[in-house]
Amino acid sequence: MIKVAVNGYGTIGKRVADAVSCQPDMEIIGVSKTKPGAEAYVAKERGYPLYIADIGKKDAFIKAGLEVAGSVEEMIQKADIVVDATPGGVGEGNKALYEKYQKKAIWEGGEEHELAGFSFNSSCNYDQAIGRQFARVVSCNTTGLCRIIKLIDSVFGVKKVRATMVRRGGDPGDIKRGPIDAIVLNPVTIPSHHGPDVQSVLPHISIVTSAMIVPTTLMHMHFINMELKNPATKEQVIELIKAHSRLGLIEKSTGITSTAELKEFTSDLLRPRGDLWENGIFADSLSVLDGTDLYLFQAIHQEADVVVETVDCIRAMAGDVKTAMESISITNKAVGLTAIR
């Protein structure tokens, strides 16, 4: 069993912990929090040993009815692999600790590519992650872009990608974020960081991205245009998407035309936390003009799509499962991912 520690039990960390705990070849040996709170109580209910960054705050946890298993440093020593799900910019400071104990570590997309020196996506470069000490799972938006771009490029070739990200203002539980009454260019300049981030996984892809933030919490929405090297039909692209286990196709018959309706749908399907692990591609939006100009809209659940990728990254770095197809199959089955069709 691969012993996994989750350093940072927040929006992504708690989902990673749950996904890891149901894998047949992994176990959670601990999660970490900096202070008592609702998520610490959830960790207790889940039965995850709780470690804290500042052992001097142990009394505050005990007073709150939360047993402390030890310090984060002690947790790291017990792990085979650490998933660092601390807030963006914080994880960089933890690298020295992972190096001190010669532990493998995975950072999430809030950190820069240079920190790990390798950025991961299950569909694109699983084999390059095998046996690595450090890796970074790319952000939710980049994950969604990489999945669909890699698929189309592998069959038709992609000459150029143009994509606009309409981004949520904050996660549902994040009361400190905005905007409330604005559409914010983020950034004002073009390209946004998403294009270079895609190129950290798919360096040969020519891509220009832009992004804005809107007053919603549920998901991001992408508008994507791919200029293809070879002709394609809408029907061919749809069949490719249907065959990909992490690309969901939202049919017109569902009546779903928004992220709100899609989130309600995943909740009604009794997905854990209503999570959408796959890309939500709107079938009606998919068009191929003049044979080589592909357009589509896709919804990306910012809290969820990187979770299954992180599980695959753990498995690749452990080195026991050598192919992406095998790992993806194991992960999907364990979490209950049957792509929307």
C-alpha positions as CSV (number, residue, x, y, z in Angstrom):
1,M,0.0,0.0,0.0
2,I,1.2,3.5,-0.9
3,K,1.2,5.6,2.3
4,V,-0.1,9.1,1.5
5,A,0.0,12.2,3.6
6,V,-2.1,15.2,2.7
7,N,-0.5,18.4,3.8
8,G,-3.3,20.9,3.8
9,Y,-6.8,19.6,4.4
10,G,-8.8,22.3,2.5
11,T,-10.9,22.4,-0.7
12,I,-8.6,20.2,-2.7
13,G,-6.9,18.3,0.2
14,K,-10.1,16.9,1.7
15,R,-11.2,15.7,-1.7
16,V,-7.8,14.1,-2.4
17,A,-7.9,12.4,1.0
18,D,-11.3,10.9,0.2
19,A,-10.2,9.8,-3.3
20,V,-7.0,8.2,-2.0
21,S,-8.8,6.4,0.9
22,C,-11.0,4.5,-1.5
23,Q,-8.1,3.3,-3.8
24,P,-7.2,-0.4,-3.5
25,D,-3.4,0.4,-3.4
26,M,-3.3,3.5,-1.2
27,E,-4.0,4.6,2.3
28,I,-4.1,8.0,4.1
29,I,-1.7,8.1,7.0
30,G,-2.5,11.6,8.0
31,V,-3.8,15.1,7.0
32,S,-2.8,18.5,8.3
33,K,-4.5,21.7,9.5
34,T,-3.1,24.9,10.9
35,K,-6.1,25.6,13.3
36,P,-9.2,24.0,14.6
37,G,-12.3,24.4,12.4
38,A,-15.0,22.7,10.4
39,E,-12.6,20.8,8.1
40,A,-10.7,19.5,11.1
41,Y,-13.9,18.0,12.5
42,V,-14.6,16.4,9.1
43,A,-11.1,14.8,9.2
44,K,-11.9,13.5,12.6
45,E,-15.2,12.0,11.4
46,R,-13.4,10.4,8.4
47,G,-10.9,8.8,10.8
48,Y,-7.9,10.6,9.3
49,P,-5.1,11.1,11.8
50,L,-4.8,14.9,12.3
51,Y,-1.3,16.6,12.3
52,I,-0.6,20.3,12.9
53,A,2.0,22.6,11.5
54,D,2.7,24.3,14.8
55,I,2.7,21.8,17.6
56,G,2.6,24.7,20.0
57,K,-1.1,25.0,19.1
58,K,-1.9,21.5,20.2
59,D,-3.9,22.6,23.3
60,A,-6.3,24.6,21.1
61,F,-7.1,21.5,19.1
62,I,-7.5,19.4,22.2
63,K,-9.7,22.0,23.8
64,A,-11.9,21.8,20.6
65,G,-12.2,18.0,21.0
66,L,-9.7,17.2,18.2
67,E,-7.0,14.6,18.9
68,V,-3.6,15.6,17.5
69,A,-1.5,12.8,16.1
70,G,1.6,14.9,16.0
71,S,3.4,17.6,13.9
72,V,3.5,17.9,10.2
73,E,7.1,16.9,10.2
74,E,6.2,13.7,12.0
75,M,3.5,13.0,9.4
76,I,5.9,13.5,6.6
77,Q,8.3,11.0,8.1
78,K,5.6,8.3,8.0
79,A,4.6,8.8,4.4
80,D,5.8,7.4,1.1
81,I,4.3,10.4,-0.8
82,V,3.1,13.8,0.4
83,V,0.4,15.7,-1.5
84,D,0.9,19.3,-0.7
85,A,-2.5,21.0,-1.0
86,T,-1.6,24.0,1.0
87,P,-2.6,27.5,-0.4
88,G,-0.8,28.7,-3.4
89,G,2.7,30.0,-2.5
90,V,2.8,28.2,0.8
91,G,3.8,24.8,-0.7
92,E,7.1,26.2,-1.9
93,G,8.3,26.7,1.7
94,N,7.6,23.0,2.4
95,K,10.0,21.6,-0.2
96,A,13.0,21.7,2.1
97,L,11.1,19.5,4.5
98,Y,10.3,16.9,1.8
99,E,13.9,16.9,0.7
100,K,15.2,16.6,4.3
101,Y,13.4,13.2,4.6
102,Q,13.8,12.2,1.0
103,K,10.1,12.0,0.4
104,K,8.2,12.2,-2.9
105,A,5.9,15.2,-3.1
106,I,3.1,16.4,-5.3
107,W,2.1,20.1,-5.4
108,E,-1.1,21.4,-6.9
109,G,-1.5,24.0,-9.7
110,G,-1.3,27.0,-7.3
111,E,2.5,26.6,-7.3
112,E,4.8,27.4,-10.2
113,H,6.0,24.7,-12.6
114,E,9.7,25.4,-11.6
115,L,9.1,24.3,-8.0
116,A,8.8,20.6,-9.1
117,G,10.4,20.9,-12.5
118,F,7.6,18.7,-13.9
119,S,3.9,19.3,-14.5
120,F,1.5,16.4,-14.7
121,N,-1.6,15.4,-16.5
122,S,-2.8,11.8,-16.6
123,S,-3.9,11.8,-20.3
124,C,-0.7,13.5,-21.5
125,N,2.5,12.5,-19.7
126,Y,1.8,9.8,-17.1
127,D,4.8,7.7,-18.2
128,Q,7.1,10.7,-17.6
129,A,6.0,10.8,-14.0
130,I,7.0,7.2,-13.2
131,G,9.5,7.1,-10.3
132,R,9.9,10.9,-10.0
133,Q,10.5,12.5,-6.6
134,F,8.6,15.7,-7.3
135,A,5.7,16.7,-9.5
136,R,3.1,19.4,-9.9
137,V,-0.5,18.6,-10.9
138,V,-1.6,21.5,-13.1
139,S,-4.5,23.7,-12.2
140,C,-8.2,22.9,-12.8
141,N,-8.4,25.0,-15.9
142,T,-5.1,23.7,-17.3
143,T,-6.2,20.1,-16.6
144,G,-9.4,20.6,-18.5
145,L,-7.6,22.2,-21.4
146,C,-4.9,19.5,-21.6
147,R,-7.5,16.7,-21.7
148,I,-9.4,17.9,-24.7
149,I,-6.4,19.4,-26.6
150,K,-4.3,16.2,-26.2
151,L,-7.2,14.1,-27.5
152,I,-7.9,16.2,-30.6
153,D,-4.2,16.6,-31.3
154,S,-3.5,12.9,-31.1
155,V,-6.1,12.2,-33.9
156,F,-6.3,15.3,-36.1
157,G,-3.3,17.4,-35.1
158,V,-3.7,20.9,-33.6
159,K,-2.2,23.9,-35.4
160,K,-3.4,26.5,-32.9
161,V,-5.6,26.9,-29.8
162,R,-7.5,30.0,-28.7
163,A,-9.3,29.7,-25.4
164,T,-11.1,32.1,-23.1
165,M,-11.7,31.1,-19.5
166,V,-14.7,32.6,-17.7
167,R,-13.6,31.9,-14.1
168,R,-15.6,31.7,-10.9
169,G,-15.0,34.4,-8.4
170,G,-14.5,32.1,-5.5
171,D,-15.3,28.6,-4.2
172,P,-18.8,28.1,-2.7
173,G,-17.5,28.2,0.9
174,D,-15.0,31.1,0.4
175,I,-16.8,34.1,1.8
176,K,-13.8,36.5,1.4
177,R,-13.7,36.4,-2.4
178,G,-15.4,38.4,-5.1
179,P,-16.3,40.1,-7.3
180,I,-19.9,40.8,-6.3
181,D,-21.0,43.2,-9.1
182,A,-18.2,43.2,-11.7
183,I,-16.6,41.2,-14.5
184,V,-12.9,41.4,-13.8
185,L,-10.3,40.9,-16.5
186,N,-7.8,38.5,-14.9
187,P,-5.4,39.4,-16.3
188,V,-6.0,42.4,-18.5
189,T,-3.1,41.4,-20.7
190,I,-3.1,38.5,-23.2
191,P,-2.1,35.8,-23.0
192,S,-3.2,34.7,-19.5
193,H,-1.1,32.2,-17.6
194,H,-3.2,29.3,-18.7
195,G,-1.5,29.0,-22.2
196,P,2.0,28.7,-20.9
197,D,0.8,26.3,-18.2
198,V,-0.7,24.1,-20.9
199,Q,2.7,24.2,-22.7
200,S,4.4,22.9,-19.5
201,V,2.6,19.7,-20.3
202,L,2.2,19.9,-24.1
203,P,5.1,22.0,-25.2
204,H,4.5,21.7,-28.9
205,I,1.0,23.2,-28.7
206,S,0.6,26.8,-30.0
207,I,-2.0,28.3,-27.7
208,V,-3.2,31.8,-26.7
209,T,-5.5,32.2,-23.7
210,S,-7.5,35.0,-22.0
211,A,-9.4,35.0,-18.8
212,M,-12.0,36.9,-16.7
213,I,-13.6,36.5,-13.3
214,V,-17.4,36.6,-12.9
215,P,-19.6,36.6,-9.8
216,T,-20.3,32.9,-9.5
217,T,-18.9,30.1,-7.4
218,L,-19.9,26.8,-9.0
219,M,-17.6,26.3,-12.0
220,H,-15.4,27.8,-14.7
221,M,-16.6,27.9,-18.4
222,H,-14.2,27.7,-21.3
223,F,-14.8,28.8,-24.9
224,I,-12.3,26.9,-27.0
225,N,-11.3,27.2,-30.7
226,M,-8.8,24.7,-32.2
227,E,-7.4,25.1,-35.6
228,L,-6.8,21.6,-36.8
229,K,-4.1,20.3,-39.1
230,N,-6.3,17.6,-40.7
231,P,-10.1,17.7,-41.5
232,A,-12.6,16.5,-38.9
233,T,-16.3,16.2,-38.6
234,K,-18.5,17.0,-35.6
235,E,-19.5,13.3,-35.5
236,Q,-15.9,12.1,-35.3
237,V,-15.1,14.5,-32.5
238,I,-18.2,13.5,-30.5
239,E,-17.2,9.8,-30.8
240,L,-13.7,10.6,-29.5
241,I,-15.1,12.4,-26.5
242,K,-17.5,9.6,-25.8
243,A,-14.6,7.2,-25.7
244,H,-12.6,9.3,-23.2
245,S,-13.5,8.5,-19.6
246,R,-12.7,12.0,-18.3
247,L,-14.6,13.9,-20.9
248,G,-18.3,14.2,-20.2
249,L,-20.7,15.1,-23.0
250,I,-23.8,17.1,-22.0
251,E,-26.5,16.3,-24.5
252,K,-29.3,18.7,-25.5
253,S,-31.9,16.3,-24.1
254,T,-30.7,17.0,-20.5
255,G,-31.9,20.6,-20.8
256,I,-28.6,21.7,-19.1
257,T,-27.3,25.0,-20.5
258,S,-25.5,26.4,-17.4
259,T,-23.0,25.5,-14.7
260,A,-25.7,25.8,-12.0
261,E,-27.9,23.1,-13.7
262,L,-24.8,20.9,-14.3
263,K,-23.8,21.2,-10.6
264,E,-27.4,20.3,-9.6
265,F,-27.3,17.3,-12.0
266,T,-24.1,15.9,-10.4
267,S,-25.6,16.4,-7.0
268,D,-28.7,14.5,-8.0
269,L,-26.5,11.7,-9.3
270,L,-25.2,11.5,-5.7
271,R,-21.6,12.3,-6.7
272,P,-19.6,13.0,-3.5
273,R,-20.0,16.7,-2.8
274,G,-21.7,16.9,-6.3
275,D,-18.2,16.8,-7.9
276,L,-17.6,16.9,-11.6
277,W,-14.3,15.1,-12.1
278,E,-14.5,15.2,-15.9
279,N,-14.8,18.1,-18.4
280,G,-18.4,19.0,-19.0
281,I,-18.5,19.5,-22.8
282,F,-21.8,20.9,-24.2
283,A,-22.6,18.7,-27.3
284,D,-24.7,21.4,-28.9
285,S,-21.8,23.9,-28.8
286,L,-19.5,21.6,-30.6
287,S,-19.0,22.8,-34.2
288,V,-16.5,22.1,-37.0
289,L,-16.4,24.9,-39.6
290,D,-14.7,24.4,-42.9
291,G,-13.4,21.0,-41.7
292,T,-10.6,22.3,-39.6
293,D,-12.0,25.0,-37.3
294,L,-13.3,23.3,-34.1
295,Y,-15.3,25.2,-31.5
296,L,-16.8,24.1,-28.1
297,F,-17.8,25.2,-24.7
298,Q,-16.8,23.1,-21.6
299,A,-17.5,23.5,-17.9
300,I,-14.7,22.8,-15.5
301,H,-15.4,22.1,-11.8
302,Q,-12.5,23.9,-10.0
303,E,-12.8,21.9,-6.8
304,A,-12.8,18.5,-8.4
305,D,-11.1,17.8,-11.7
306,V,-7.5,17.8,-10.4
307,V,-8.4,15.2,-7.7
308,V,-8.4,12.2,-9.9
309,E,-5.3,13.5,-11.7
310,T,-3.5,13.7,-8.3
311,V,-4.4,10.1,-7.5
312,D,-2.9,9.0,-10.8
313,C,0.2,11.1,-10.2
314,I,0.7,9.3,-6.8
315,R,0.5,6.0,-8.5
316,A,2.9,7.0,-11.3
317,M,5.5,8.3,-8.9
318,A,5.2,5.1,-6.8
319,G,6.1,3.3,-10.0
320,D,4.0,0.2,-9.6
321,V,1.5,0.9,-12.4
322,K,3.2,1.7,-15.6
323,T,0.4,2.9,-18.0
324,A,-1.9,5.8,-17.8
325,M,-4.8,3.7,-19.0
326,E,-4.5,1.2,-16.2
327,S,-4.2,3.9,-13.5
328,I,-7.1,5.9,-14.8
329,S,-9.2,2.8,-14.9
330,I,-8.3,2.0,-11.3
331,T,-8.9,5.6,-10.1
332,N,-12.2,6.0,-11.9
333,K,-13.6,2.8,-10.6
334,A,-12.6,3.5,-7.0
335,V,-14.2,7.0,-6.9
336,G,-17.2,6.0,-9.0
337,L,-16.5,8.1,-12.1
338,T,-18.7,7.1,-14.9
339,A,-18.5,10.0,-17.4
340,I,-21.6,11.9,-18.2
341,R,-22.9,10.9,-21.7
